[in-house]
Amino acid sequence: MPYMFISTQIRLETGPTNVGDEYSDPAVMNYLGARKTTMLGNNFSEYHVDDPPRLVLDKLEKMGFRVLTMTGVGQTLVWCLHKETE
């Protein structure tokens, strides 16, 4: 899994943070302490952690991920990260 997106709502910059989708690497999600949830009405699952984005980014950097870009989309902050394959 070389790419990863994380996001949070601007008003919730202290958490929770969305850290993956249903196809995300379970080992990475376990390391982050993420829980898989499905919102009522959605036909897909997402992983969430209670940590703020800064702590999630710190943990992912320790795993070898690097931020490629960051943007705001409406009231959402989104980071795209990449990890070199070994």
N, C-alpha and C positions, 0 to 999 in steps of 0.2 A: 504494500500500500504506500506508494511514494507520495501521494497528495492527500491533504486533509483540509477541510474547512471547519472553522469554529465560528460561532456567532453568539451575540447577546443583544438584548434590547437596550437602547441608550439609557432608558430610565432604570435599568437593572444592571448597570455596569459592575455592581458588586456581586453578581450572580443571580440566578443560575446561568451556566454557559452551555450552549449546544455544542457537542463535540464530535458528533458522527451520525451516520445513518445506519440502516439495517445491514449494510454490507461492509461496515467498518471492521478493521482487524480486532478480534476479541481480546487479544493480548494487550493492545494499546488501550482499549477501553477499560480493561481490568486495572491496568497500571494507573489510569486517571481516576479510578473509582467511579466510573460512569454507570448509570442505570438506564436500561432500555425501556422506553415508554412508547405507547401509541395513543395519540390524542383521539378523543371521541370524534368520529366522522372522517378520520384520515385512514387511508389504506396503506400506510407506511409507518415504520418505526423510526425513532430518533434516540440518540444517547444524550444524556444530560448529566452535568455535575453541579454541585452547589457552589463550587469555587468560582471566584471572579476570573475573567479572561486572563489577567496578568499572571495569576498562579498557574493556570492551564498552559499558557505559553512558556512559562519557566520549566514546567515538567516536560513539555514536548521538546524543548531545546536540549534537555539532558538526554533525550532519546535520539537526538540527531536531526530533528526537524528544524527547518529555518523558515522564517516568514518571507514569502515572495511578495505579497501585496496585502493591503488593508484598505477597506472602503466603508462608507456609510451608504446604506440603501434604505431610504425612508427613516424609520426609527430603529433600524438594525445596524449593528457594527459587524463586519465580516472580515475574517483573516483567512488567507490561503497560505498553507504551509507545504513544504516539500522536504522529503528525506531522500538522499541519494541511495540508490540500491547498491547492495554489497556484492 
